[in-house]
Amino acid sequence: MADKNSKLGAGYAGVQGGLFSKVTKADVGDAFAQMAGDKVILMGWADPFYPDPSIPDVVKQTMLEAFTDGFASHYTMPIGSLELRTEIAKKVKAYNHLDVDPRRNIIVTPGSDSALFFAMHIFMNPGDEVLVPDPSYPSNFLNPKLMGGTAVPVPLKAEDNYRFDIAAFEKAVTPKTKMVLITHPNNPTATVFRKENLEELAKFVIRHDLILVSDQAFEDIVFDGIEFVTPASLPGMWERTITVCSISKGMGLSGFRVGYIVACDAYMDVYYGAAVNVLGATNTASQLGAITAFQNPGFMQKYKQHYDRRRKDAVEILGKVPGVSIEMPESGFFCWVNVSKLGDSAEITEYLAKHAKVAVNDGVNYGAQGKGYLRIINGCLGSDEESRQALERIAAALVRYAGENGK
Ligand SMILES: Cc1ncc(COP(=O)(O)O)c(C=O)c1O
């Protein structure tokens, strides 16, 4: 393996987190699986209730039937079952305020990670630049590179409540800019971008004739009555916005691997045309389960109450640690914790895995602006009590770490 990189495509050379890497990232390699084997609680994996079960009975029943009647052994079309696309279209109309045709504007994907890649890939040429708010989901920084382009970070600042700063976007745009890629609500800051701020961003996107890819994996979990606005629904944006959604988070069905893309006819024509090459097809039993979940969404309300309790627990428990600051998350089931007064966030992440036996994420994985922060998943584990105990362990270890380092 003298010079593996000489054979690789340029975008893949230097990819970290695989077999030979010492980097510990939640979503790559097997470092987290090894930690789970060592009885470390994984509060760095955005998997609701993990490792406890979260399949509603009605969905479980559908899945069992898919296997007993044997249909689960067959393909659906690469673009996804029409029945599922029809259910998704109803949800998209009601929640995202987009009146879409299930035969033309929706494609089902194996999760939204692959959807995100596919969503971007049809636009990218070598050298293209993608504006990525920083901090945001780690894939957003790597995906442009894998496609031969470049991610250009655009800082989001805590003092601006992590809103888009359009002046910073204007500063970052060049003739090579192809796209803006946002995670909305944002992971890791749990920010729900407000309508006025999205309107400003939309004007910027239109002014520079760009594409907007909007990853809305956490769109179902928005608290405190904050209005969730889908950028594709804003004036002039439907024709230039690709919306990516998932059943992994709000429905707690991450293992089903079902996501979807919503787009206008012109671009969906390309997604449909290339679907068999890129996606194959999404798992048939999972699609059947997803249909039932969309038809019976009541359980999501219960999950949202669970996530709501958890965010309050996290703020209460971690907020008590001297030197640590944490804002109430506006969405999702994770919190963004400023530990910069205590020391280096990478070192603290390692300390917590070793001494509190809890794995969290170093904020640096979410972009340079994440230095000094931890992202902690408070929506894992089925039991509130176990979750509180894990958070208490983190809090106690942070106090100990601060003492040992004279803070
Ligand atoms: C912001 C964001 N987008 C997309 C995904 C991918 O989710 P999935 O592939 O399970 O739909 C995740 C998973 O953690 C995420 O946090």
The ligand as an ORCA input file, in Angstrom:
! r2SCAN-3c Opt
* xyz 0 1
  C     -28.296     16.502      9.068
  C     -28.360     15.098      8.625
  N     -28.694     14.834      7.357
  C     -28.776     13.586      6.895
  C     -28.506     12.517      7.723
  C     -28.606     11.144      7.158
  O     -29.663     10.436      7.701
  P     -30.277      9.156      6.970
  O     -29.307      8.706      5.939
  O     -30.461      8.173      8.064
  O     -31.568      9.611      6.376
  C     -28.146     12.734      9.049
  C     -27.815     11.613      9.948
  O     -27.327     11.767     11.034
  C     -28.071     14.057      9.512
  O     -27.733     14.336     10.758
*
